[in-house]
């Protein structure tokens, strides 16, 4: 039945004796065993034939289960951990591994990593190969997702910026690079993305308040994996420029109305403006010093009654942010009455002895109305002279 023909010239097949012996096994994969068969007849004559057995393991190791994907915080494929190299270590990941011939300790574990693919995460597939002592093998894969989940680090603050202006149009343009932000006093770094690769965006909040108008600008720094961090910059937009009087009334000189100690004086209205506040919203006030003391708001009515003497008039213009400026002029009113003079009585004196004249001390005249006055005098007759003063 094994493909050979056996016969003996004297003994039928049923009378032949068949024995065998196995030789020592040699080799591995396969293990070779030579079996020698001896066929003997009843007369002791015999013949032999050999049968070679090749015992070989062709069954690969059995792997049950899967290795769950592993997420790793990192920047590149170099962050993937070192590959495992024992069955026990692989089984600790959730696998069951066995072989029909080779014990676990003798199974060989090797690994190879595929080319990285993708970005955020970077995907690397590691293929483990488990081989038995006869070279039969089976594979299992382990997927690594290497991803940067750490936002950029921002150290420091941006100091509030005070701006001279009237509205949010005075805001400077936002910066758009890390270098420009760092020039404002920050230190910015990311664990994976270079400064040049970081994206800087910004948004301005709604304006708040007046004098100053406060605007908070929020900068967002984003790395190449979409992780971001924020920093705020506050702008205080304030008008610090006072109004301007383009026309201020000049000094005025007037005479009092006859018989009165005051005069109705026509005034010129000042002209003013402001860099931020509309003219209609500029607050104007005025104050006068003695002899015409007083104060008020708006433009002084014209004509206005001023008392005799020098009155200083000060206009103050105030804008909506409280900045002020002054405009000042004087109004001088002089009396306009005809002086009333009481003269001294006539004087009769004798000439000094031996001469034709005499020294006389006349009594000064008095003024009852019309002060102040300017004096002048003249003499006629025997003594002719003229002068000023009493």
ABEGO torsion letter per residue (X at the ends): XAGBBBBBAABBAAABBBBBBBBBBBEBOBBBBBBBBBBBBAAGBBBBBBBBBBBBBABBBBBBEBBBBBBBBBABAAABBBBBABAAAAAAAGBBBBBAABBAAABBBBBBBBBBBEBOBBBBBBBBBBBBAAGBBBBBBBBBBBBBABBBBBBEBBBBBBBBEABAAABBBBBABAAAAAAAGBBBBBAABBAAABBBBBBBBBBBEBOBBBBBBBBBBBBAAGBBBBBBBBBBBBBABBBBBABBBBBBBBBBBBGBABBBBBBBBBBBBBAABBAAABBBBBBBBOABBEBBBEBBBOBBBBBBEBBBBBBBBBBAAGBBBBBBBBBBBBBABBBBBBBBBBBBBBBBBGBABBBBBBBBBBBABGOBBBBBBBBBEABBBBBBEX
